[in-house]
Structure formats: C-alpha cells, structure tokens
Amino acid sequence: MVNTSQLKHPHTFTSNHIINSLQQTSYILTIASLTGCMVHFLFIFLFIYLNQTILAWLNILSVLAWLSTLWFNRVKRHEISVLIMNTEVLIHAIAATSLLGIDAGFQYYLWPMTLLLMVVPCLKITWSAILAFINIAIFATLCLFFHDGLDSLNAYYPPLLIFNLMGASLPFITTAAVSRYAYSNQYLSMVKLAERDELTQLFNRRFGLEALNYYIDYLKNNHVPFCISLVDVDYFKRVNDQLGHSKGDEILVKIANYLSKSMRETDISSRWGGEEFLFIFPNVELCQIQQRIETICQDMPNNISVENWDQTISCSFGLIQVKQGETAEEALKRVDSSLYQAKKNGRYQVVSDH
C-alpha cells in the first residue's frame, strides 16, 4: 500500500495498482469505522447503566464522529477519516480514564489506534509517527496518574477491564490481519510482475536466466542432466507488417499458450525476448526429449490459427543438452547456433547437437 496523500495526479488516469491500494485502504478504514460505531453505541447504554451521564453524552458524539469517518472513507478523504478517529480515541480515553481510573481499561484503545496510524498509509509517515508517539505518551500518562477509580463501581471494574481489553484487541487483531492480507496479496502481485512477461504470462527473461543458472549449478553438483530449447517464430515480421502489431501480439500469446501447455509441469517456459522463447527441461537427456519437441514443432500449425491470416504459423527450434561444466553463456551460445541452423535449413524444424 502507498500513502494516499501521494496519489493525486494532474491527469485523470490512475493505474490499477493505485486503485487497488486505495480500495484496500478504504476497506481497512471502513472496518475500523463500523467497529468504532458499534463499540461506542454499546458504550452509551453501558454508561447510562453505570450512571455516568457525561460519558454517555460523550459517546453519542463519538458515534456521530465515527459515522462521519464512513463518509470521508467513501469520498476517499482517508487522511481526514484517520485524524477524526485518532482525535475521538484520544478524547474518549482521556475522559473515561480520568473519570473512572485505569482499572476500567479505556486507555487500551490507544494501542489499536496507534497500529492503525502506522500500518494504513493515509498520512505521511512523519505525521503518523508523531501521532503514534502522542498516543503512547498519553497512554503512559494515564497509567501513571489515574490509578484511583470510583468506589461505587468497584464491582464493575473486573468485567469492564475484560470487556475493554477484548474490545481493544479485536480492532488491533483485525487491523493487523487485514494489513497482512493486503501485504501478502501485493507481495504476490509484485513477484508475479517481476517474474512474468506481461503479454504472454510466461516467465520473463530474467527468471529464465536465473533458472538456467540454477540448473547448471545443480548439474555440476548432482550430475542431473537437463536440456534447453530456444524457439523463434517463423516469418513473424510478415505478420506485424501485414496485420499489425496487435495481431502479432495475439499470435505470440497463442504460441506461448500452445508451447507451455505442451510441456511437462516441471519444465520452465519463458519469453526470451521479442518472438523468441526459452524452455528448460530438467532431469532429462536429449535423446529422451527430442522426439517430443519435434512433435510439438510439427503439430503447431494445426493448433494455432489467426483470423485473416491463411499462412502457416510455425516455429524453429534449437535444442541442446547442457554439458557438465558449461556456463550459461556458453549453453545459450550453443542453443542459439542450433536455432540459427534450423532457420538456415528452411525453418519449421528442430535442430539439436545430438
């Protein structure tokens, strides 16, 4: 998530990532607002029962304050919403603790508010930290100077303390859980963006190179064979020139889907760049996989077609088994040579060093 105060743009376009961050912030704050409304509504009747008229009236105002935060959440003024929440919690904690003492436990609501300030990025981090520090300082002050309670409420203090501890724990846990869920989703999205090619949804070149280096090290240490194939779309420039780049992208997506679905679950499919793809076949020797790759190559035109294009869509394949002690650069150079030979021989074929 990002600071909503930094999401203002001079133009009307807003990216999906920013929209998702705003939605997550609104979701967390809406839960906090609804929780605050319900808790303070219950407090009205609690304080009436305890004959604490001032606190009962104060909680009527508190309910109105929390209701206003729902509106500010709706119009995406999250910074105002959080400031109202924090102000209300501070006032309520000070008033209730000063009148009833710390044994009633109302000071504990400062902790979930502090967590909310720090994990939900509505304010700049400096202001969030300052307000969080103020909350903790007031919590410490209340604990130091307001030990004395009301003798008439001695019998009610134990259940009050338990109620307030539970009441303060629920928003604390909820805020932490929702924030963790949002963080996990965003982390997975970032990982996907970092590892996947946006068009074909195959792994990207960076991931493919990392995987290649991993299996080269694995071959070196464990002597487990593996093969790689570099694939190039035949006459792809013709498609772009005659049909346009959008149709070219459509063909790349269809080829990527066909090739990746034809591979084993353990194989790694990556877009190497432009109309080239790199495939890694772990735990297999060249003689065991060559026939399958040739079948995939030959069957491609029967599985891929594009509207307004009556020519054959095919690929050329370079295929090698990586040698013991070979570097990634050397392996890529060899497989590229095999691919070049396939194209030189007339394309639509597999050339290996077997």
ABEGO torsion letter per residue (X at the ends): XBBAAAABBABABBBAAAAAAAAAAAAAAAAAAAAAAAAAAAAAAAAAAAGBAAAAAAAAAAAAAAAAAAAAAAAGBAAAAAAAAAAAAAAAAAAAAAAAEAAAGAAAAAAAAAAAAAABBABBAAAAAAAAAAAAAAAAAAAAABABBBAAAAAAAAAAAAAAAAAAAAAAAAAAAAAAAAAAAAAAAAAAAAABBAAAGBBBAAAAAAAAAAAAAAAAAAGBBBBBBBBBBBGAAAAAAAAEAAAAAAAAAAAAAAAAAABBAABBBBBAEEABBBBBBBGBBAAAAAAAAAAAAAAAAAABBBBGBABBBBBBBBBBBBBBGBBAAAAAAAAAAAAAAAAAAGEGBBBBAX
